Amino acid sequence: MERIIKKMSPTKPMLPKKKRVAAYARVSCGNEAMLHSLSAQVSYYCDYIQKRRDWQYVGVYADEASTGTKDDREQFQKLLADCRVGLINMVITKSISRFARNTVTLLEVIRELKGINVDVYFERENVHSISGDGELMLTILASFAQEESRSVSENCKWRIRKQFEDGEIVNWRFMFGYRSANGKMEIDPKEAEVVRTVFSDYINGISTASIARRLQGECIPTRFGGQWSVRRIIDMIRNEKYIGNALLQKKYVSDHLTKLLKRNQGQLPIFYVEGTHEAIVNEEIFRQAQVIYESNKEKAATKRPTTQRYPFSSVLYCPHCGKNYKRKISQGRVSWNCATFLKEGKAVCHTKQIPEETLFEITTEVLGLLQFDDTVFKKVIREIIVPEFNTLVFVFNDGQQIKRVWQDRPRSERWTEDLRQQAREREFQRRRESK
């Protein structure tokens, strides 16, 4: 029998699939003019995308960020997350400087999105990241944007340092005990009384931990509603501004990309200006407090061991209370936690313990080693800052900083057979003692 083949045409035409398009906008600060600009950008992109019949409008992701050199912008991260799960095929943004001024960050994001077939279109430069020469053009243009950011940063630094030389206090708006009124610092009577009480208690022998607990127990708010801690009390006692003077340029920004502050230890000039504003405590009380602080500090130093027993001793730093992390062993598991948390509890410093094995793994990765090397670690790492949960910032001796974030492993993965056996033995011992 002869085979007959017929070609069938579809009864319904195939409709082209719409491209899912989103936009990203960012303004540099939150003043009224910039907020108006952000609103205008959002309206523009809404109309621009929805006019295209072959595009499906996903939304506009907008950030009110102080800088484009950082990649921790909330809406920016949300945009990337939606791209990763396939909700977006194309992103439109005004320019490279609005998207990212950090060349490394830009290329990492562009390459990741290109790998999942997401195009980024930069209007001002008229460049599609997914095109053949897109990455080359973006590399060149982003380098210019990053250099522009560095130039602006250097100009700002020069202006601020010139003000320091002239004895002017810069950006001093948030300090417990004072309020800003018409560009001048005025005493807040209610908060000033708390400051005087703190100094009085301290020179009368009450510990900083006890003072912090009392203030917290009396529900006295801090300037931003946070917890009173040992570090907050020490910072208050050590602050020369409470006697009407100002020590200028205590800290400085060394890198315009990370924007992290570093303590000035002689890298830049420091200026001490007297009589800049009205004092809250007199110089005699302040001097007594400094003598007591230095005495306590010297006593605490004599109790410390002269040698470090563990690689991370005196290296892990808690920026919330100013203490280092300590090693502890609990139920066979080794971890590190803030010394203030271990001594005073989470009411004074709310931190989270870090498993020692996690520290070794992340440090080995950051150093680019196959296995942890104590000698290399001590040679190149100055300190490790723990700014928030599951986050480490490695500070190298040359000033370089590397940030790492990790996810906690499930209990089922950490609960090894050795730990199970130890738990059985402890439970058996407990029952035997109870009998």
N, C-alpha and C positions, 0 to 999 in steps of 0.2 A: 504493500500500500504506500502510495506516494505521500511523503511528509509535507504538510502545508504550514508555513510560518507566516503569521500576520503581525505587523507592528502596531501596537495599540497606543493611541494618544491619550494623555490624561484628560479626564472630563472636566477637571477644575485646574485653572492655572496656578502654578506655584508662586506664592507671594514671597518676595525677598524678605529675609529676616532682618529686622531692624537692629541697628548697632546701638548698644546700651552706652550712653554717653553721660559723663559727670564733669563737673568743673571744680577747680580748687582756687580759692582766693585767700589772701592774707594781708593784713595791715600791720604796721609796725608798733602801734601803741593804742591805748584805749581812750584817747581824748575825743572830743565831740566831732572834730573834723575828720579824723580817721574812721570813726564809726560810721559817719555819713558816706565816706568812700567805700567802706565795706558793704554797706547796704546797697549802694549803687552798683557795685560789682555783682552782687548776688542777683539783683533784678536784671542786669544786662545778660548774664549767663542763662538765666531762666528763659528769657525771651529768645536768645540766640539759639539755644539747643532745641526748644520746642517748635521753632519755625521750620526746622528740617523734617520733612516727612519720612525720611529714611533713618532718622535717629529716634531712639526712645530715651526720654529724659529720666535720669536716675536721681539727680539732686546736685546741690552745690555744697561743698565742704569748705567751711570758712573758719579761719583762726584769727584771733586777736593776740598775736605773738609779738614779743619784744624784739625778736630777731629771727632771721631765716637761716642762721648758721647752725641752729640746733635741730635735731630730728625728733624731739619729744613733744611736738605739737599734737594736741588731742585729736583734732579733726583730720590732720594729715595722716596720723596713724590709723584712724578709722577708715579713711580712703584706701589706704594700702590693704587693710584687712578685707574690705569689700571686693577689692580687685583680686585678692588671692582666692576668694571663694567663688569667683566667676560672675559677680553681679555687675561688673563694669568691663566694657571692651575698649573704651577710649576716655582719656582725661584731657580736658582743656584747661590751660592756665595762662595768665597774662604774660609772664616772662620767666626766665630762668631764675632771676633774683627773687621772685615771689615764691618759687617752688623750693629752691635751696641755693644758698651761696657757698656751701661747702662742696667743693668739687668731688671729694671722695663719696660723700653722702649721695649726691646727685647721681653719680655713675652707678653706685650700688643699687639704688632704687630703680633707675632706668633699666639696668640689665636684668633685675629681677622681674620687672613688669614685662620686659621684652620676651623673657623666657616663658611667660604664661600668655603671650600674644596680646598684651594690653599696650595700646599706643598712647603716647603723651604728646600733645600738640602745644607748642609754645607760640602764642600769637605774635608777640613783638618780633621774635627772631624768625618766625615762619618756618619752624623746624618740626618735623615729625620724628619722634625717637625711634620708631620702628622702621624708618626708611634706611636705605643702604648706607648713606653717609651721615645719618643722624647722630650716631654716637661720636664721630670725629668732630662734627660741628659743636655738639653740646660740650665736649671736653674743652675745646678752645674757649667757647663763650662763658662756660662756668668758671674757668680760670680767671677771666676778666672780672666776673661778678665777685669771686672770692677776694681778689686783689682790691676791688673797690670797697668791700666790707672791711678789709684790713686797714685801708687808708682812712676810712671814716672812724674806725676804732682808735687809730693812732691820734687822729685829730682831737677826738673826745678826751683821750688820756692826757694829751698835751694841755688842753684847756683846764682840766681838773687839777693837774699838777701845778699849773701856773697859779690857780686859785689857792692851793695849799701854800705855795711860796709867799703869797700875799696875806696869809693868815686867815683865809675865809673857810668857813665850814661848809662842805658840799654834801648835798643829799642827806642832811640830817633832819628827818621828819618823824621818825618812829623811835622814840626812846621813852621808857617808862619814867613818869615823873614830869614830863614836859609835853607841851602842845605847841604846834606851829600856828602863829597868828600873824597875818600880813607879812610873811617872810621872816618873822622873828620868833625865837624860842621863848615861850613863857611857861612858868611853873604851873603845873596842875596841882592845886592844893591837896586834893584827896590822895592822889598817887604819891605826892611828895612826902606825905606823912608816913606812908608805907615804907618809902626809901629810908627815912630817918629811923624808923623802928628797926629795920633790917640792920643798919649800921650799929645801932645801940645794942641790939641783941648779940651781934657778932663780937663786939669788943667786950661784952660781959660774959663771954665764954660759951655761948650757945653755938652748936655746930651748924654748918650750912645745911646739912640734911634735915635737922630739926626745924630750922627756919622755913625750909621749903615745905615740909609737911604741915607746919602751922598755917602758912599762907594758903595752902591747898585746902586744909580743913576748914578754914574760915571763908572759903569760896571767894577769895579775892582774885579777880581776873587779871591775867597778864595783858599786855598790850593787844595781842592778837587772839586771846582766848585759849592759849595753850596751857600745858602743865607747868607748874613751878618745879624746878629741878635744882640740883646742886650746882650745875653749870650756870644756870640763870643767876643764882645768888652770888656766885663767885664773880661773874661778869659785872654784876652791879657793884660789888665791893671794890673791884679793881678799876672801875671806870672813873677816870679823872674829870669827866664832864660834870659830875655831881658837885665838884667844888668850883665850877665856873670856868674851867680851863679845857683845852682840847688838844689831844695828841693826834696829829693829822698824818694820813697815809700809813695806817697800821697794816692795811692789806692792799693788794693790787691784783689786777687781772693780767696774767702773763700771756694768755692765749685768747685771741678774739673769736675762736671757733667754739671752745668749750665754755667760755665765760666763767670758769671756776676761779674763786678768789684764793689767793695764796697769802700767807702771813709774811709781811715784810721783815726779813731778817738781815737787813743791810743792803738789799739789792737796789733800793731807792732811798732818797733822803727822807727823814722823818722830822716833822716840825711840831714843836710844843708851843702853843699860843695861850697866853694867860688873859683872863678877863673877857672871854668871848661872850659870856651870857651870865645870868643870875645863878648863884650857887644854891643848892638844896641843903648840903651839909657843910660844916666849917672844916678848915684844913687840919685842925688838930685831931678831930674825930677820924678824918680820912687817913691821916698819918698813922694813928694807932691801929686802924684796921689793916693797913699795909704791913706793919710790923708783926701783927698776929698772923697774917696770911703767910709771910715769909718764914716765920718760925714753924708753923704747922707744916709747911711745904718741906722744910729741912728735916723735920722729924719723920715725915712720911718717907723721905728719900733714904734715910738710914735703915728703914725696915725692908727696903727692896733688896732682892738678891743682886749681887754684883755681876752675875753671869745669867744669860738667858737659857732657860732649860729647853725651850721649844722654839721652832723657827718663827712662829707667829707672835711670840711674846713681844710686847711693846711696839708692835707693828700695826695691828688691827685697831683702828681709831673710830670712836663713836662721835660724830659731830654734834649730836643733840645735847650731850652732857659733858663732852670734853674728856671722857675717860677712855682708857684702852680696854680691849676685850681680854677676858681671862679664860683659861682652859678649865673645863670641868668634865668629870666622868659620872654619868648617871645610868645605873642599870646596865653597865657594860658598854654604853655608847659614849664616845668622846665628842664633845662639841665646844664651841667658843661663844661667849656672850659678854655683853657690856658689864664692866665691873660695878657700875651704879645699879644696874638691873639686878645683879646677883646679890648686892648688899641691901638695897632699899626697895626693890620690887618695881613692878610696872607703873605704880602711881607716880614714881619719880622719873623713870626713864623707860619708855615703852619700846623695847627692841625685841628681836627674835634671834634665837640661837642659830648658829651656823655649824652644821656637821663638819668635823675635821676632814673627813674624806672628801667632802665637797670642796673645801679650801685647797687641799692638795691637787685635786683634779683641775680646778679652774686656774690655779697659779701655774701649774705645769703647762697648761694650754697657752696662757698669756706669755710665758717665757719661751714658748716654742720648743720645749724639751720633750723627750720620749718618756722621761721619768723625773720626779722632783729632785732637784739638786740644791741642797742647803747653801752651798758656797756661792753658786750663781745667784740664788735668791737674795742673799744678804748683800751681794755686790751691786745689784742693779735696782732693787726695790727699796724706796725710802719709807713708804707707809701704804697701808690699804685702808681706804675710807669706806664706811658702811652707811651711805646716805639714807637708805630705805630698805624695806624687806627684800630679801633675795637679790640684792644689788651690791656689787663691789666696784670701787674705783681704785685701780692700781696706779700709784704715783711713783714714777721712776726717778732716779737720782738726777737725770738730765732734765727733769721737768715734764717729760712726756706723761700723758695720762691715758689709761685704757679702762673703759667701763664694760663690765660683764654682768649679765642678768641670767639667773638660772631658775628652773622649776624644781620644786621638791619632788623627790621620788615617792611613789605610793608605799604605804607601810608594808604591803606584801613583798615588795622588792627588797626593803631594808631588813625584814625579819628573817635573818639567816638561821640555819640550823644551830649554829653555836649560840646565838642569842636565845633561841627557843629552849635549848638545854639549860642555859643559865637561869632563865625564868622558871623552869621546872624545879631546879635546885633551890632557888630562893623561896618558892612557894612551899616546897617540902620542908625546908628549914623553919619557915614561919609556922607551919602547922605543928611541927614537932615541939617548938618552943611554947605554943599556945596550950598544948596538952600538959 
